[in-house]
């Protein structure tokens, strides 16, 4: 049993002389930074996205490996869609934490700059979360893009699905 499995894990004080606040930051392109420098160690860079959680009391983003935890800053979205896998009836998203899940286009939002944000990890602790499509991932959707009722959409099998909820009329 890891310490993180204990019900009071997130309420325990930090080790003596330490703080739960950190200088770790996840930028809008999905890159982690520490003390103003990019995290370059490949193993750590791969591990950090797998440690993302929300603190159960205050909802702030934390990194937790099950043995310790710290707050960190998220500039945009906590997860990123690295690549979509287009199948005949669905699209499976590969996320920055190396997990995969089926995309639900109708719950995806499009920001003012045209970036896509999928709702992911609905059943994860602290979920749901947002995952921003990288430019590569978004461009990879081109084979299934269609227009649906004047809106962006995707064709999955025989279904054409609008991306995101409909815009409200003024």
N, C-alpha and C positions, 0 to 999 in steps of 0.2 A: 504494500500500500504506500503510495506516494504521500507526502505531506499535503499536496494539493487536493487529495481526496477527503481531508478532514473538513467538517462543516465550518470551522472557524478560521480556515487557512487565510482567507482574504481579510480577516479582521485582526490578525496578529500584527504587532508592531514590527517595523523593519529591524534587521540586525543592529546591534549597538553601533552608534556612530554613522549609520547609513540613513538614507532617505528613500522613500518609495517613488519620489520624483526622479526622472532621468532626463538626459539630453538626447535621448534617442528620438528620431523623427522619421516618419514615412512620408516621402514627398508625393506630389501629384502624379509622378510618372511611375510610382511603385518602388522607388529605391530608398533603402534605409540609410540613415546618417547617424553618426554618433560624434558628439563634440565638434560639430561643424564639418566633419569629414565623412565621405561615403564609406559604408561598411564594405570592405573589399575581400574579407576572408570568405571564400566560397561556401564553406560549411555553415558559418554563422548566417550569411546572407540567405541561405536556403532554409535554415531553421527558424529564423525570426517570423516569417509569415505563418508558420505552424503554431506559434505561441500566442497569436492574437486572440484576445477575449475582451469582454466588458466586465468591469468590476460589478459584482452583484448588488452592491449598495448604492453606488453613485453613477453607474453607467458609463464612466470614463473608460477609454481604451487602455488596456494593460497588455503586457507581455508576461506570460506565465508558462514555465516549463514543468510545472508540477512540484518543483522544489523551492522556488522563490518566484516573486512577481514584482513588476515595477510599472508605473504609469509611463506612457509615451505619447508623443504628439502625432496626430494623423492630419496631414494637410488637406486631403481630399477624401478618398475612400479607403477603408482598411484592407480591402482585397482588390485584386486585379484579375481580369480575364486575360490569360496569356494566349490562348488559342481556342477557337471553336472547332468541334468535330461535327461536320454536317453529315447526318444520317438521313435515310429516306423520309422518316416521319418526325424527326426531332433534331435539335442541335444540342450537343453536350459541351459544356464549358469546362475547360481546364483552368483552374484557379491558381493564383500565386502561391497557395500553400500545397500545391500538387494534388489537390482533391479534384473530383469531377462531379458535376451535377447537370441535370437536364435544365435547359434554359426555358424560362417562361416569358416570352416576348411581351405579353400583355401587361406584365408588372414592371417592365423596364421603363426607365425615364430617360429622356433626352435633354441634356442641358442646353443653355443658350448657344454654346459653341458647337453643338452637334454631337458631343460625346455621349455614348450609351452607358448607363448604369443599371446593372441587373440586380435584382433582389436575390440573395443567396443565403445559404445556411440558416434556413428558417427554424430547424430543429436543434441547432447548436446552442450551447449555453450563451445567453446574452443576445441570441439572434432574434430576428433576421438582421443581416448585414447587407451592405452594398458592395458591389464589385464593379469597378470601372473597366470598361473594355480598353485595352491598349490600342494604339493606332493600328498595329498589325492585326490584332484580333477583329477589330471593327471592319477593316478592309477585307478580311477573309470571309465576311458574310455576303460579299457581292453576289455569289452564285444563287443565293436564295432571296435577294431583295426584290420586292415588288411594291406597288402602290396599292393601298387599301383605303377606299373612301377618301382619297386626297391626302392620306397620311403614309408615312413610312411603314412598311410591313415586310413580312417574310412569307415565302411559300414553303410549307412543310407537308410533303405528300400532296393530298388533294385540298388541304386547308391553306387559306391565306389569312394571316393573323397580323393585325395592326400592332405596331410596337408602341407600348405605353398606353396609358389611359387616354381617353378622348379629351381634347381641350375644351374647357368650359367657354361658352359664348358670353361676351360682355353684356 
